[in-house]
């Protein structure tokens, strides 16, 4: 799987959010390097599941669209004598 790259500014924002969460919810004070390491680990572990879920959702949506298109096409049929 292709590694997910997050722009540095966004990565810092998410890492800060992880730091806040660790501090307030877990009573852990972690630094920015540890937070970025945790973020990298979470991305590595969660990315395949999230990616596959996105694919499954796209397949489901595409199936619904194709079913609707099929119904629309059948409605265009002309009666035979």
PyMOL Python script that loads the backbone (N, CA, C, O; Angstrom):
from pymol import cmd

cmd.read_pdbstr("""\
ATOM      1  N   UNK A   1       0.844  -1.184   0.000  1.00  0.00           N
ATOM      2  CA  UNK A   1       0.000   0.000   0.000  1.00  0.00           C
ATOM      3  C   UNK A   1       0.886   1.242   0.000  1.00  0.00           C
ATOM      4  O   UNK A   1       1.927   1.277   0.657  1.00  0.00           O
ATOM      5  N   UNK A   2       0.464   2.244  -0.735  1.00  0.00           N
ATOM      6  CA  UNK A   2       1.215   3.495  -0.815  1.00  0.00           C
ATOM      7  C   UNK A   2       1.076   4.235   0.516  1.00  0.00           C
ATOM      8  O   UNK A   2      -0.036   4.417   1.011  1.00  0.00           O
ATOM      9  N   UNK A   3       2.205   4.664   1.098  1.00  0.00           N
ATOM     10  CA  UNK A   3       2.116   5.388   2.371  1.00  0.00           C
ATOM     11  C   UNK A   3       1.351   6.701   2.211  1.00  0.00           C
ATOM     12  O   UNK A   3       1.439   7.370   1.181  1.00  0.00           O
ATOM     13  N   UNK A   4       0.617   7.044   3.232  1.00  0.00           N
ATOM     14  CA  UNK A   4      -0.163   8.278   3.217  1.00  0.00           C
ATOM     15  C   UNK A   4       0.721   9.417   3.709  1.00  0.00           C
ATOM     16  O   UNK A   4       1.317   9.342   4.783  1.00  0.00           O
ATOM     17  N   UNK A   5       0.793  10.455   2.915  1.00  0.00           N
ATOM     18  CA  UNK A   5       1.567  11.642   3.276  1.00  0.00           C
ATOM     19  C   UNK A   5       0.603  12.760   3.641  1.00  0.00           C
ATOM     20  O   UNK A   5      -0.297  13.089   2.868  1.00  0.00           O
ATOM     21  N   UNK A   6       0.787  13.332   4.799  1.00  0.00           N
ATOM     22  CA  UNK A   6      -0.031  14.449   5.248  1.00  0.00           C
ATOM     23  C   UNK A   6       0.836  15.699   5.195  1.00  0.00           C
ATOM     24  O   UNK A   6       1.974  15.678   5.665  1.00  0.00           O
ATOM     25  N   UNK A   7       0.317  16.792   4.630  1.00  0.00           N
ATOM     26  CA  UNK A   7       1.094  18.030   4.623  1.00  0.00           C
ATOM     27  C   UNK A   7       1.542  18.399   6.037  1.00  0.00           C
ATOM     28  O   UNK A   7       0.806  18.197   7.003  1.00  0.00           O
ATOM     29  N   UNK A   8       2.750  18.937   6.147  1.00  0.00           N
ATOM     30  CA  UNK A   8       3.369  19.223   7.440  1.00  0.00           C
ATOM     31  C   UNK A   8       2.467  20.056   8.349  1.00  0.00           C
ATOM     32  O   UNK A   8       2.337  19.758   9.536  1.00  0.00           O
ATOM     33  N   UNK A   9       1.848  21.095   7.796  1.00  0.00           N
ATOM     34  CA  UNK A   9       0.989  21.964   8.620  1.00  0.00           C
ATOM     35  C   UNK A   9      -0.185  21.178   9.202  1.00  0.00           C
ATOM     36  O   UNK A   9      -0.518  21.330  10.377  1.00  0.00           O
ATOM     37  N   UNK A  10      -0.807  20.342   8.378  1.00  0.00           N
ATOM     38  CA  UNK A  10      -1.928  19.537   8.861  1.00  0.00           C
ATOM     39  C   UNK A  10      -1.456  18.492   9.870  1.00  0.00           C
ATOM     40  O   UNK A  10      -2.140  18.214  10.855  1.00  0.00           O
ATOM     41  N   UNK A  11      -0.282  17.916   9.615  1.00  0.00           N
ATOM     42  CA  UNK A  11       0.255  16.918  10.545  1.00  0.00           C
ATOM     43  C   UNK A  11       0.510  17.541  11.909  1.00  0.00           C
ATOM     44  O   UNK A  11       0.241  16.916  12.935  1.00  0.00           O
ATOM     45  N   UNK A  12       1.025  18.766  11.931  1.00  0.00           N
ATOM     46  CA  UNK A  12       1.278  19.453  13.190  1.00  0.00           C
ATOM     47  C   UNK A  12      -0.032  19.738  13.924  1.00  0.00           C
ATOM     48  O   UNK A  12      -0.093  19.616  15.147  1.00  0.00           O
ATOM     49  N   UNK A  13      -1.072  20.116  13.194  1.00  0.00           N
ATOM     50  CA  UNK A  13      -2.369  20.386  13.815  1.00  0.00           C
ATOM     51  C   UNK A  13      -2.924  19.124  14.465  1.00  0.00           C
ATOM     52  O   UNK A  13      -3.408  19.162  15.597  1.00  0.00           O
ATOM     53  N   UNK A  14      -2.852  18.009  13.748  1.00  0.00           N
ATOM     54  CA  UNK A  14      -3.370  16.744  14.292  1.00  0.00           C
ATOM     55  C   UNK A  14      -2.510  16.276  15.457  1.00  0.00           C
ATOM     56  O   UNK A  14      -3.035  15.769  16.448  1.00  0.00           O
ATOM     57  N   UNK A  15      -1.190  16.439  15.349  1.00  0.00           N
ATOM     58  CA  UNK A  15      -0.293  16.042  16.433  1.00  0.00           C
ATOM     59  C   UNK A  15      -0.591  16.854  17.694  1.00  0.00           C
ATOM     60  O   UNK A  15      -0.594  16.309  18.798  1.00  0.00           O
ATOM     61  N   UNK A  16      -0.842  18.151  17.532  1.00  0.00           N
ATOM     62  CA  UNK A  16      -1.213  18.984  18.689  1.00  0.00           C
ATOM     63  C   UNK A  16      -2.523  18.508  19.304  1.00  0.00           C
ATOM     64  O   UNK A  16      -2.681  18.506  20.525  1.00  0.00           O
ATOM     65  N   UNK A  17      -3.453  18.107  18.456  1.00  0.00           N
ATOM     66  CA  UNK A  17      -4.725  17.582  18.958  1.00  0.00           C
ATOM     67  C   UNK A  17      -4.497  16.294  19.753  1.00  0.00           C
ATOM     68  O   UNK A  17      -5.126  16.079  20.789  1.00  0.00           O
ATOM     69  N   UNK A  18      -3.596  15.443  19.264  1.00  0.00           N
ATOM     70  CA  UNK A  18      -3.251  14.221  20.007  1.00  0.00           C
ATOM     71  C   UNK A  18      -2.596  14.556  21.340  1.00  0.00           C
ATOM     72  O   UNK A  18      -2.865  13.908  22.351  1.00  0.00           O
ATOM     73  N   UNK A  19      -1.740  15.565  21.338  1.00  0.00           N
ATOM     74  CA  UNK A  19      -1.114  15.992  22.590  1.00  0.00           C
ATOM     75  C   UNK A  19      -2.170  16.456  23.582  1.00  0.00           C
ATOM     76  O   UNK A  19      -2.138  16.070  24.751  1.00  0.00           O
ATOM     77  N   UNK A  20      -3.103  17.279  23.123  1.00  0.00           N
ATOM     78  CA  UNK A  20      -4.180  17.761  24.004  1.00  0.00           C
ATOM     79  C   UNK A  20      -5.012  16.599  24.536  1.00  0.00           C
ATOM     80  O   UNK A  20      -5.345  16.555  25.720  1.00  0.00           O
ATOM     81  N   UNK A  21      -5.345  15.660  23.654  1.00  0.00           N
ATOM     82  CA  UNK A  21      -6.140  14.505  24.076  1.00  0.00           C
ATOM     83  C   UNK A  21      -5.382  13.700  25.133  1.00  0.00           C
ATOM     84  O   UNK A  21      -5.942  13.344  26.170  1.00  0.00           O
ATOM     85  N   UNK A  22      -4.116  13.420  24.864  1.00  0.00           N
ATOM     86  CA  UNK A  22      -3.317  12.643  25.821  1.00  0.00           C
ATOM     87  C   UNK A  22      -3.232  13.356  27.161  1.00  0.00           C
ATOM     88  O   UNK A  22      -3.306  12.722  28.214  1.00  0.00           O
ATOM     89  N   UNK A  23      -3.079  14.657  27.121  1.00  0.00           N
ATOM     90  CA  UNK A  23      -2.955  15.439  28.349  1.00  0.00           C
ATOM     91  C   UNK A  23      -4.261  15.473  29.134  1.00  0.00           C
ATOM     92  O   UNK A  23      -4.263  15.225  30.340  1.00  0.00           O
ATOM     93  N   UNK A  24      -5.367  15.776  28.469  1.00  0.00           N
ATOM     94  CA  UNK A  24      -6.644  15.961  29.174  1.00  0.00           C
ATOM     95  C   UNK A  24      -7.382  14.661  29.480  1.00  0.00           C
ATOM     96  O   UNK A  24      -7.991  14.522  30.541  1.00  0.00           O
ATOM     97  N   UNK A  25      -7.327  13.719  28.557  1.00  0.00           N
ATOM     98  CA  UNK A  25      -8.109  12.492  28.729  1.00  0.00           C
ATOM     99  C   UNK A  25      -7.321  11.348  29.370  1.00  0.00           C
ATOM    100  O   UNK A  25      -7.899  10.498  30.048  1.00  0.00           O
ATOM    101  N   UNK A  26      -6.016  11.326  29.159  1.00  0.00           N
ATOM    102  CA  UNK A  26      -5.212  10.204  29.636  1.00  0.00           C
ATOM    103  C   UNK A  26      -4.214  10.597  30.721  1.00  0.00           C
ATOM    104  O   UNK A  26      -3.494   9.744  31.241  1.00  0.00           O
ATOM    105  N   UNK A  27      -4.169  11.871  31.061  1.00  0.00           N
ATOM    106  CA  UNK A  27      -3.193  12.388  32.017  1.00  0.00           C
ATOM    107  C   UNK A  27      -1.756  12.042  31.626  1.00  0.00           C
ATOM    108  O   UNK A  27      -0.934  11.695  32.474  1.00  0.00           O
ATOM    109  N   UNK A  28      -1.472  12.140  30.334  1.00  0.00           N
ATOM    110  CA  UNK A  28      -0.125  11.899  29.820  1.00  0.00           C
ATOM    111  C   UNK A  28       0.364  13.169  29.151  1.00  0.00           C
ATOM    112  O   UNK A  28      -0.326  13.737  28.305  1.00  0.00           O
ATOM    113  N   UNK A  29       1.532  13.606  29.521  1.00  0.00           N
ATOM    114  CA  UNK A  29       2.144  14.749  28.849  1.00  0.00           C
ATOM    115  C   UNK A  29       3.141  14.211  27.838  1.00  0.00           C
ATOM    116  O   UNK A  29       4.193  13.687  28.202  1.00  0.00           O
ATOM    117  N   UNK A  30       2.797  14.348  26.562  1.00  0.00           N
ATOM    118  CA  UNK A  30       3.708  13.893  25.511  1.00  0.00           C
ATOM    119  C   UNK A  30       4.158  15.097  24.709  1.00  0.00           C
ATOM    120  O   UNK A  30       3.420  16.072  24.565  1.00  0.00           O
ATOM    121  N   UNK A  31       5.351  15.025  24.198  1.00  0.00           N
ATOM    122  CA  UNK A  31       5.890  16.108  23.401  1.00  0.00           C
ATOM    123  C   UNK A  31       5.452  16.026  21.956  1.00  0.00           C
ATOM    124  O   UNK A  31       4.769  15.086  21.550  1.00  0.00           O
ATOM    125  N   UNK A  32       5.849  17.012  21.191  1.00  0.00           N
ATOM    126  CA  UNK A  32       5.429  17.067  19.792  1.00  0.00           C
ATOM    127  C   UNK A  32       6.033  15.928  18.971  1.00  0.00           C
ATOM    128  O   UNK A  32       5.379  15.408  18.067  1.00  0.00           O
ATOM    129  N   UNK A  33       7.263  15.537  19.272  1.00  0.00           N
ATOM    130  CA  UNK A  33       7.885  14.432  18.530  1.00  0.00           C
ATOM    131  C   UNK A  33       7.155  13.124  18.821  1.00  0.00           C
ATOM    132  O   UNK A  33       6.900  12.334  17.912  1.00  0.00           O
ATOM    133  N   UNK A  34       6.821  12.898  20.091  1.00  0.00           N
ATOM    134  CA  UNK A  34       6.073  11.690  20.457  1.00  0.00           C
ATOM    135  C   UNK A  34       4.687  11.707  19.825  1.00  0.00           C
ATOM    136  O   UNK A  34       4.200  10.671  19.372  1.00  0.00           O
ATOM    137  N   UNK A  35       4.052  12.866  19.790  1.00  0.00           N
ATOM    138  CA  UNK A  35       2.721  12.980  19.194  1.00  0.00           C
ATOM    139  C   UNK A  35       2.783  12.691  17.696  1.00  0.00           C
ATOM    140  O   UNK A  35       1.905  12.015  17.159  1.00  0.00           O
ATOM    141  N   UNK A  36       3.809  13.195  17.023  1.00  0.00           N
ATOM    142  CA  UNK A  36       3.953  12.915  15.596  1.00  0.00           C
ATOM    143  C   UNK A  36       4.249  11.438  15.358  1.00  0.00           C
ATOM    144  O   UNK A  36       3.767  10.859  14.384  1.00  0.00           O
ATOM    145  N   UNK A  37       5.035  10.824  16.237  1.00  0.00           N
ATOM    146  CA  UNK A  37       5.298   9.394  16.133  1.00  0.00           C
ATOM    147  C   UNK A  37       4.028   8.583  16.326  1.00  0.00           C
ATOM    148  O   UNK A  37       3.774   7.617  15.606  1.00  0.00           O
ATOM    149  N   UNK A  38       3.227   8.993  17.318  1.00  0.00           N
ATOM    150  CA  UNK A  38       1.947   8.326  17.550  1.00  0.00           C
ATOM    151  C   UNK A  38       1.039   8.478  16.341  1.00  0.00           C
ATOM    152  O   UNK A  38       0.379   7.523  15.931  1.00  0.00           O
ATOM    153  N   UNK A  39       1.004   9.671  15.774  1.00  0.00           N
ATOM    154  CA  UNK A  39       0.187   9.913  14.585  1.00  0.00           C
ATOM    155  C   UNK A  39       0.636   9.023  13.431  1.00  0.00           C
ATOM    156  O   UNK A  39      -0.197   8.419  12.755  1.00  0.00           O
ATOM    157  N   UNK A  40       1.938   8.938  13.202  1.00  0.00           N
ATOM    158  CA  UNK A  40       2.456   8.074  12.137  1.00  0.00           C
ATOM    159  C   UNK A  40       2.038   6.620  12.367  1.00  0.00           C
ATOM    160  O   UNK A  40       1.650   5.921  11.430  1.00  0.00           O
ATOM    161  N   UNK A  41       2.121   6.180  13.608  1.00  0.00           N
ATOM    162  CA  UNK A  41       1.727   4.803  13.940  1.00  0.00           C
ATOM    163  C   UNK A  41       0.228   4.594  13.692  1.00  0.00           C
ATOM    164  O   UNK A  41      -0.176   3.592  13.103  1.00  0.00           O
ATOM    165  N   UNK A  42      -0.586   5.545  14.145  1.00  0.00           N
ATOM    166  CA  UNK A  42      -2.033   5.425  13.945  1.00  0.00           C
ATOM    167  C   UNK A  42      -2.385   5.400  12.465  1.00  0.00           C
ATOM    168  O   UNK A  42      -3.233   4.619  12.035  1.00  0.00           O
ATOM    169  N   UNK A  43      -1.735   6.253  11.692  1.00  0.00           N
ATOM    170  CA  UNK A  43      -1.996   6.270  10.255  1.00  0.00           C
ATOM    171  C   UNK A  43      -1.644   4.923   9.636  1.00  0.00           C
ATOM    172  O   UNK A  43      -2.416   4.373   8.850  1.00  0.00           O
ATOM    173  N   UNK A  44      -0.476   4.396   9.993  1.00  0.00           N
ATOM    174  CA  UNK A  44      -0.045   3.106   9.449  1.00  0.00           C
ATOM    175  C   UNK A  44      -1.033   2.001   9.797  1.00  0.00           C
ATOM    176  O   UNK A  44      -1.337   1.150   8.961  1.00  0.00           O
ATOM    177  N   UNK A  45      -1.532   2.011  11.025  1.00  0.00           N
ATOM    178  CA  UNK A  45      -2.433   0.956  11.474  1.00  0.00           C
ATOM    179  C   UNK A  45      -3.856   1.128  10.945  1.00  0.00           C
ATOM    180  O   UNK A  45      -4.507   0.142  10.597  1.00  0.00           O
ATOM    181  N   UNK A  46      -4.345   2.365  10.880  1.00  0.00           N
ATOM    182  CA  UNK A  46      -5.744   2.609  10.519  1.00  0.00           C
ATOM    183  C   UNK A  46      -5.974   2.800   9.027  1.00  0.00           C
ATOM    184  O   UNK A  46      -7.070   2.533   8.533  1.00  0.00           O
ATOM    185  N   UNK A  47      -4.968   3.254   8.312  1.00  0.00           N
ATOM    186  CA  UNK A  47      -5.145   3.593   6.907  1.00  0.00           C
ATOM    187  C   UNK A  47      -5.760   2.468   6.074  1.00  0.00           C
ATOM    188  O   UNK A  47      -6.691   2.733   5.313  1.00  0.00           O
ATOM    189  N   UNK A  48      -5.284   1.228   6.182  1.00  0.00           N
ATOM    190  CA  UNK A  48      -5.885   0.174   5.353  1.00  0.00           C
ATOM    191  C   UNK A  48      -7.376  -0.032   5.647  1.00  0.00           C
ATOM    192  O   UNK A  48      -8.162  -0.265   4.730  1.00  0.00           O
ATOM    193  N   UNK A  49      -7.756   0.053   6.902  1.00  0.00           N
ATOM    194  CA  UNK A  49      -9.167  -0.128   7.253  1.00  0.00           C
ATOM    195  C   UNK A  49     -10.019   1.019   6.713  1.00  0.00           C
ATOM    196  O   UNK A  49     -11.095   0.796   6.158  1.00  0.00           O
ATOM    197  N   UNK A  50      -9.530   2.242   6.879  1.00  0.00           N
ATOM    198  CA  UNK A  50     -10.270   3.407   6.404  1.00  0.00           C
ATOM    199  C   UNK A  50     -10.339   3.433   4.882  1.00  0.00           C
ATOM    200  O   UNK A  50     -11.372   3.777   4.309  1.00  0.00           O
ATOM    201  N   UNK A  51      -9.254   3.074   4.239  1.00  0.00           N
ATOM    202  CA  UNK A  51      -9.220   3.016   2.783  1.00  0.00           C
ATOM    203  C   UNK A  51     -10.230   1.989   2.273  1.00  0.00           C
ATOM    204  O   UNK A  51     -11.018   2.275   1.371  1.00  0.00           O
ATOM    205  N   UNK A  52     -10.197   0.796   2.856  1.00  0.00           N
ATOM    206  CA  UNK A  52     -11.125  -0.255   2.437  1.00  0.00           C
ATOM    207  C   UNK A  52     -12.574   0.142   2.685  1.00  0.00           C
ATOM    208  O   UNK A  52     -13.451  -0.187   1.886  1.00  0.00           O
ATOM    209  N   UNK A  53     -12.833   0.845   3.782  1.00  0.00           N
ATOM    210  CA  UNK A  53     -14.189   1.310   4.063  1.00  0.00           C
ATOM    211  C   UNK A  53     -14.623   2.310   2.993  1.00  0.00           C
ATOM    212  O   UNK A  53     -15.768   2.278   2.541  1.00  0.00           O
ATOM    213  N   UNK A  54     -13.725   3.186   2.592  1.00  0.00           N
ATOM    214  CA  UNK A  54     -14.034   4.134   1.532  1.00  0.00           C
ATOM    215  C   UNK A  54     -14.349   3.426   0.223  1.00  0.00           C
ATOM    216  O   UNK A  54     -15.269   3.815  -0.496  1.00  0.00           O
ATOM    217  N   UNK A  55     -13.579   2.385  -0.084  1.00  0.00           N
ATOM    218  CA  UNK A  55     -13.835   1.605  -1.298  1.00  0.00           C
ATOM    219  C   UNK A  55     -15.195   0.917  -1.214  1.00  0.00           C
ATOM    220  O   UNK A  55     -15.958   0.924  -2.180  1.00  0.00           O
ATOM    221  N   UNK A  56     -15.500   0.323  -0.062  1.00  0.00           N
ATOM    222  CA  UNK A  56     -16.795  -0.340   0.116  1.00  0.00           C
ATOM    223  C   UNK A  56     -17.945   0.651  -0.034  1.00  0.00           C
ATOM    224  O   UNK A  56     -18.959   0.335  -0.657  1.00  0.00           O
ATOM    225  N   UNK A  57     -17.794   1.838   0.530  1.00  0.00           N
ATOM    226  CA  UNK A  57     -18.828   2.867   0.398  1.00  0.00           C
ATOM    227  C   UNK A  57     -18.996   3.288  -1.059  1.00  0.00           C
ATOM    228  O   UNK A  57     -20.118   3.486  -1.525  1.00  0.00           O
ATOM    229  N   UNK A  58     -17.881   3.424  -1.778  1.00  0.00           N
ATOM    230  CA  UNK A  58     -17.946   3.805  -3.192  1.00  0.00           C
ATOM    231  C   UNK A  58     -18.628   2.714  -4.015  1.00  0.00           C
ATOM    232  O   UNK A  58     -19.428   3.013  -4.901  1.00  0.00           O
ATOM    233  N   UNK A  59     -18.313   1.455  -3.725  1.00  0.00           N
ATOM    234  CA  UNK A  59     -18.956   0.341  -4.430  1.00  0.00           C
ATOM    235  C   UNK A  59     -20.451   0.352  -4.178  1.00  0.00           C
ATOM    236  O   UNK A  59     -21.238   0.163  -5.106  1.00  0.00           O
ATOM    237  N   UNK A  60     -20.854   0.571  -2.929  1.00  0.00           N
ATOM    238  CA  UNK A  60     -22.268   0.604  -2.584  1.00  0.00           C
ATOM    239  C   UNK A  60     -22.977   1.740  -3.316  1.00  0.00           C
ATOM    240  O   UNK A  60     -24.051   1.539  -3.884  1.00  0.00           O
ATOM    241  N   UNK A  61     -22.387   2.920  -3.306  1.00  0.00           N
ATOM    242  CA  UNK A  61     -22.981   4.063  -3.983  1.00  0.00           C
ATOM    243  C   UNK A  61     -23.063   3.825  -5.481  1.00  0.00           C
ATOM    244  O   UNK A  61     -24.075   4.137  -6.107  1.00  0.00           O
ATOM    245  N   UNK A  62     -22.006   3.276  -6.056  1.00  0.00           N
ATOM    246  CA  UNK A  62     -22.000   2.988  -7.481  1.00  0.00           C
ATOM    247  C   UNK A  62     -23.071   1.961  -7.830  1.00  0.00           C
ATOM    248  O   UNK A  62     -23.729   2.079  -8.863  1.00  0.00           O
ATOM    249  N   UNK A  63     -23.250   0.956  -6.980  1.00  0.00           N
ATOM    250  CA  UNK A  63     -24.285  -0.058  -7.212  1.00  0.00           C
ATOM    251  C   UNK A  63     -25.672   0.570  -7.205  1.00  0.00           C
ATOM    252  O   UNK A  63     -26.516   0.235  -8.037  1.00  0.00           O
ATOM    253  N   UNK A  64     -25.907   1.482  -6.263  1.00  0.00           N
ATOM    254  CA  UNK A  64     -27.199   2.170  -6.208  1.00  0.00           C
ATOM    255  C   UNK A  64     -27.419   3.016  -7.461  1.00  0.00           C
ATOM    256  O   UNK A  64     -28.514   3.029  -8.024  1.00  0.00           O
ATOM    257  N   UNK A  65     -26.381   3.715  -7.891  1.00  0.00           N
ATOM    258  CA  UNK A  65     -26.490   4.553  -9.099  1.00  0.00           C
ATOM    259  C   UNK A  65     -26.741   3.699 -10.332  1.00  0.00           C
ATOM    260  O   UNK A  65     -27.547   4.063 -11.189  1.00  0.00           O
ATOM    261  N   UNK A  66     -26.054   2.561 -10.426  1.00  0.00           N
ATOM    262  CA  UNK A  66     -26.239   1.681 -11.573  1.00  0.00           C
ATOM    263  C   UNK A  66     -27.644   1.080 -11.585  1.00  0.00           C
ATOM    264  O   UNK A  66     -28.251   0.935 -12.646  1.00  0.00           O
ATOM    265  N   UNK A  67     -28.160   0.731 -10.404  1.00  0.00           N
ATOM    266  CA  UNK A  67     -29.518   0.195 -10.331  1.00  0.00           C
ATOM    267  C   UNK A  67     -30.529   1.250 -10.784  1.00  0.00           C
ATOM    268  O   UNK A  67     -31.477   0.938 -11.505  1.00  0.00           O
ATOM    269  N   UNK A  68     -30.324   2.484 -10.363  1.00  0.00           N
ATOM    270  CA  UNK A  68     -31.217   3.569 -10.774  1.00  0.00           C
ATOM    271  C   UNK A  68     -31.115   3.811 -12.274  1.00  0.00           C
ATOM    272  O   UNK A  68     -32.127   4.033 -12.940  1.00  0.00           O
ATOM    273  N   UNK A  69     -29.896   3.770 -12.805  1.00  0.00           N
ATOM    274  CA  UNK A  69     -29.703   3.966 -14.247  1.00  0.00           C
ATOM    275  C   UNK A  69     -30.375   2.848 -15.039  1.00  0.00           C
ATOM    276  O   UNK A  69     -30.954   3.089 -16.098  1.00  0.00           O
ATOM    277  N   UNK A  70     -30.295   1.625 -14.518  1.00  0.00           N
ATOM    278  CA  UNK A  70     -30.945   0.497 -15.185  1.00  0.00           C
ATOM    279  C   UNK A  70     -32.461   0.684 -15.205  1.00  0.00           C
ATOM    280  O   UNK A  70     -33.113   0.435 -16.219  1.00  0.00           O
ATOM    281  N   UNK A  71     -33.017   1.127 -14.068  1.00  0.00           N
ATOM    282  CA  UNK A  71     -34.461   1.395 -14.022  1.00  0.00           C
ATOM    283  C   UNK A  71     -34.832   2.500 -15.009  1.00  0.00           C
ATOM    284  O   UNK A  71     -35.836   2.396 -15.713  1.00  0.00           O
ATOM    285  N   UNK A  72     -34.030   3.545 -15.060  1.00  0.00           N
ATOM    286  CA  UNK A  72     -34.298   4.651 -15.977  1.00  0.00           C
ATOM    287  C   UNK A  72     -34.255   4.179 -17.425  1.00  0.00           C
ATOM    288  O   UNK A  72     -35.087   4.578 -18.240  1.00  0.00           O
ATOM    289  N   UNK A  73     -33.288   3.332 -17.738  1.00  0.00           N
ATOM    290  CA  UNK A  73     -33.201   2.817 -19.104  1.00  0.00           C
ATOM    291  C   UNK A  73     -34.388   1.934 -19.456  1.00  0.00           C
ATOM    292  O   UNK A  73     -34.909   2.014 -20.569  1.00  0.00           O
ATOM    293  N   UNK A  74     -34.823   1.093 -18.521  1.00  0.00           N
ATOM    294  CA  UNK A  74     -35.998   0.246 -18.778  1.00  0.00           C
ATOM    295  C   UNK A  74     -37.238   1.097 -19.004  1.00  0.00           C
ATOM    296  O   UNK A  74     -38.102   0.735 -19.802  1.00  0.00           O
ATOM    297  N   UNK A  75     -37.330   2.212 -18.314  1.00  0.00           N
ATOM    298  CA  UNK A  75     -38.513   3.076 -18.468  1.00  0.00           C
ATOM    299  C   UNK A  75     -38.538   3.737 -19.846  1.00  0.00           C
ATOM    300  O   UNK A  75     -39.583   4.238 -20.261  1.00  0.00           O
ATOM    301  N   UNK A  76     -37.430   3.750 -20.553  1.00  0.00           N
ATOM    302  CA  UNK A  76     -37.387   4.359 -21.884  1.00  0.00           C
ATOM    303  C   UNK A  76     -37.809   3.391 -23.003  1.00  0.00           C
ATOM    304  O   UNK A  76     -37.976   3.785 -24.157  1.00  0.00           O
ATOM    305  N   UNK A  77     -37.972   2.136 -22.633  1.00  0.00           N
ATOM    306  CA  UNK A  77     -38.381   1.143 -23.651  1.00  0.00           C
ATOM    307  C   UNK A  77     -39.731   1.530 -24.224  1.00  0.00           C
ATOM    308  O   UNK A  77     -40.600   2.056 -23.528  1.00  0.00           O
ATOM    309  N   UNK A  78     -39.881   1.258 -25.493  1.00  0.00           N
ATOM    310  CA  UNK A  78     -41.159   1.518 -26.156  1.00  0.00           C
ATOM    311  C   UNK A  78     -41.943   0.210 -26.236  1.00  0.00           C
ATOM    312  O   UNK A  78     -41.372  -0.870 -26.391  1.00  0.00           O
ATOM    313  N   UNK A  79     -43.241   0.334 -26.129  1.00  0.00           N
ATOM    314  CA  UNK A  79     -44.064  -0.883 -26.191  1.00  0.00           C
ATOM    315  C   UNK A  79     -43.973  -1.515 -27.582  1.00  0.00           C
ATOM    316  O   UNK A  79     -43.869  -0.833 -28.601  1.00  0.00           O
ATOM    317  N   UNK A  80     -44.018  -2.836 -27.574  1.00  0.00           N
ATOM    318  CA  UNK A  80     -44.004  -3.590 -28.833  1.00  0.00           C
ATOM    319  C   UNK A  80     -45.434  -3.912 -29.231  1.00  0.00           C
ATOM    320  O   UNK A  80     -46.302  -4.089 -28.377  1.00  0.00           O
ATOM    321  N   UNK A  81     -45.671  -3.988 -30.536  1.00  0.00           N
ATOM    322  CA  UNK A  81     -47.028  -4.305 -31.020  1.00  0.00           C
ATOM    323  C   UNK A  81     -47.324  -5.757 -30.884  1.00  0.00           C
ATOM    324  O   UNK A  81     -48.416  -6.199 -31.241  1.00  0.00           O
TER     325      UNK A  81
END
""", "prot")
cmd.dss("prot")
cmd.show_as("cartoon", "prot")
cmd.util.cbc("prot")
cmd.orient("prot")
